Amino acid sequence: MTARRPWADVLNIFGLCLLATLIDLAVLDWPVVSGIAPRFVIIPGSERADCKDISSHSTGRARAMPVMFVEAIVMAAIVEWLWIEDDRVGPR
């Protein structure tokens, strides 16, 4: 049986979350919301120029990084707990 590395799980989960949010930023937010800015993505009461501000999308993602890291720690703890519970059951 190999030793578990919980921090490797945390970094792996955080990396996957980071990759997903960067793809969302590069594929949806910048070209569609900031570039094209169709009417259905503009929040009522705001202006079209507010949506075209690219920096608001990237700074919002940067502020979410600590929350994503905490979520990764929680998810890795759940995975670790399930792994330990599975080891207690024994071979199948």
Secondary structure, DSSP 8 states (H G I E B T S, - for coil): -----HHHHHHHHHHHHHHHHHHHIIIIIIIIIIII--GGGS-TTS-HHHHT-HHHHHHHHHHHHHHHHHHHHHHHHHHHHHHHHHHHH---
